[in-house]
Amino acid sequence: MDAGLTGRVVVITGASKGIGLACAAAFAREGAKVVGVSRDLGHLHAAQHELQQAGLHMDVTAADLRESVAAQMVTDYVENEFGPIEVLVNCAGAAKRTPVAELHADAMHAAMQAKYFTYMHMIEPVIRHMAARGHGSIVNVVGQGGRQANPLHIGGGAANAALMLASVGYANAYAAKGVRVNVINPGMTHTGRVQEGLQAASRASGRPVDELLAQQLAEIPMGRMAEPEEIAHVAVFLASPLASYVTGAVIPMDGGKTSTI
């Protein structure tokens, strides 16, 4: 099925690994002009090479999106170099899972800087350009830690909850101007973040990592974690004209674990 994204400029933050890299590959397969953003240019070049091996192209630019000026500069660069940004997919930043005994004010600030502000700094300049042109789509990949309180993820969970509220608020504010904003809520996903979370849980509980992993998988009705590519497929749909009447949606992707409506 043609998603109608051929030739469109798609910016993906956090594109050097995990879900962001999977999104870069998925949009490139749809014929989009993909521009990947991440802090580390070396990691971006490695990701670029990986996509090239698969016959896919991604342009890259490095920026620390914890800084609002950097987000404005990368937005201006992309618009001038590649054309109007029609799709923004935010995956950049990840707050560390921190046992309560290790949680302090600096850790809370770091969590908000790493997850909340990396998204907000990028959304602000991009959404204004989109609104001025009368069209555009933003997809924010926001972990389920914003839905379910976890003592190991208080800082990151708070950032995720704030992002969901802000995303729906932007969707409402910009709907009449042709801009759609949606959220994907991945649950446990097969990335490097899983091991980091398991190690934090092991420090807090004293239980071995393998035992904790088995327990967490048992709590997922589908019996497995998601693959990054599965998240990317939904991102492509939400960003595309196929989802032209979808905005303000928060879509869980957790294998059936969430039991609320």
N, C-alpha and C positions, 0 to 999 in steps of 0.2 A: 504494500500500500504506500502510495506517495504521500508523505506528510506535508508537502508544500513548503519545504525549507530550503530548496535549492538556491544557492547564491546569497542567502541571507546571512548577515553578520551576527554570529553568536559568540558572546563572551562567556567563558566559564572560569570562575575563580576556584582555586584549589585544584587546578587541572593536572598537577604533576603526579597524582597518585590516587588510589582508591576510587570512590564514587565519581570524583571530578574527572579523573582520567577516563573512566568508563563512559561518562557523558560526552567527553571530547570525541571519543571513538564513535559513539552512536550518532552524534550530530554530523560528524564528518561523513559517515556512510550515507546520510541523507543529502549530501551535497552542499551543506552549509559551509560558509567561510568561518572556521573556528579559530578563535583567539584565546589561548590559554594563559591564565594569570596565576602566579604563585610567588612566594617570597624568594625562593631559591632558583636562580637561573640554571644552575647545574642540574637540578632535579627536573626542571622544565625541558632542558635539552635531552635528557634521558627519556622522558616521556615522548617528546617529539620523535626521537629515533625509534622508539617502540611502535609508534603509530605508522611511521614510514615503512617499517618492516611488514606491516599489514596492508600497505598500499594506501594509507590515509595521510592527510596533511593537516597540520595544526601550526599556525603561527603562535609565537609566544612572546610575552613581555613580563618582566619581573616587577613586583610592587609589594610593599608591605602595607596591606590594607588596614592594619591597625591605625594607620595615619590617614586622616581625611584628605590631606593635601595629595598624598600618593594616589588615592582613589580618583580624585579629580584629574590628576595628571594622566593616569592610565586611560581614563575615559576620553579625554581630549585626544590622546595619541591614537587610540583605536578609531575614533570618529574621523580624524584627519587622514590616517593611513589606509584604512580599510573601508570606510563608509559608515553610514548610520547604524548604530547598534539596534537590532530588532529583537534580539533575545538575550537575556541575562540569566545565567544559571549560577547561583551562589552555592559553593561547596567549601569555600576557604575557611580555614581555622577550625581548631578543635580544642575544647577545654579539657585539661587533664582531670581524670577521676582522682579524687583526693579523699582518703579516709577522714572522718570528722576530727580525729585526734591531730591531724596534720593541717586542718583547714584554718586559715587566718585571713585577715583583711587583704593582704597582698595577693593571696591565692584567689580570693573573690574578684578582685580587680583584674587579675590576669585572665580569669575565665571570661569576664565580660569583654575584655579587649580582644581575646582570641576568637570568640564566637559571635557575640552580638555586634560589636562595632565593625568587624570585618565585613559583615553583611550590610549594615546600615550605611557605612561610609560609601560603599559601592552603589547601593540603591539610589541614594539621594541625587547624584548628578545624572545617572542614567535615566531614571524615571522622568526627570524634568525634560530631557531631550525627547524621550518617547512621547510624552504628553504634548509637546510643542508640535510634533509631527502627526499626532492623532492615532498612533498605533504602537504596539509593543507588548512583549510578554516577559514576565519575570517568574522564575521558578526558584524557590528557596528550599534547599535540602536541610531539614531541621530534625535532629534526632528526637526519639520518643522520650528522652529524659525530660522534656518539657511537659509531658503529659502525666508522668508517673514519678512521684518523689522517690529518690534513692539517696540514702545517707552518704554514698560514695560519690555522688554527682550533684551536690547542692549548687555549686557555682555554675557548672555547665547546664544543669537543668533549669536554673533561673534564667540563664541566657537564652536557652531554647524556648522557654515559655514566653519570654519577652518578644522573641522573634516571631513567634506565631501570631501574637496579638498585633504586632506592628505590620506584619504581612497582610492580615485581614483588614487592618485599618487602611493601608495603602490601596488595597483592592477596592474598597468602598470609595475612597477619595478620588481615585483616578479612573473608575469604570466609565464615567461619562466622557472621558477624554481618550478612550480607546485603548487603555493600557490594562492588561490583566496581570494579576499577581496571585500565585498559588503556592502551596507548600506540600512537600512530600515528607512524611514522617517515617524514615526507616527505623526498623527495630535492629536487632543484632544482624550485622552485615559482615561478610567475609573480607575484612580489611585489617591493617595493622592495629587499628584501634581496639580490636577485640582482645588482643594479648595484653595491651596496656591496661584495659579495664579489669581483666582477670587478675593481673598482678596486684592491682590496688585492692581488689576484693580479697585476695589471698593474704595480703598484709593485714587487712582489717579483721579477718575471721580466723586466720591461722590454718585454714584448710588448703589443701593442694590445688593447684590450678586445674589439673585434669578433672578432679572431682567437681569443681565449680562449673566448668564448661559442660560437663555431662548434665548437671542439674539444670542449667540455663536452657540447654537444648530440649530437655524433657518438658520444659514449661511452654514450648512453642508447639501449638497444635500440628503444624506441618512437619515438625521434627527436625528442622534444619534452619540454619541462618540463611539470609538472603545473599545472593551474589551481586556485586556492584552493577553488573550489566542489567540486572532486573530493575534496579532503581533507575538506571539511565533510560530504559525503554519508556517508563512512565514520564520521565522528564521531557523526552522528545514529544510525546503525545500532548502533554499540558502546554508546551511551548508553541505547538503547531496550530495552524488554522483548524485542524480537526477538533480542537477543544475551544472553539471560538466563543462559546457561551458559558465557559467555565472560568470563574474568578472567585477569589476568596475561599477556595476549597483547601482543606487540610486533610490530606489523604494518608492514612496509615498503611505502611508496608511492613508488617511484622509477623507474617505467617499465621495470622488469626489470634495472636496473643491478646490483643486489646479486646476486652469484652464489654465495651461501653458503646452507646449509640449517641 
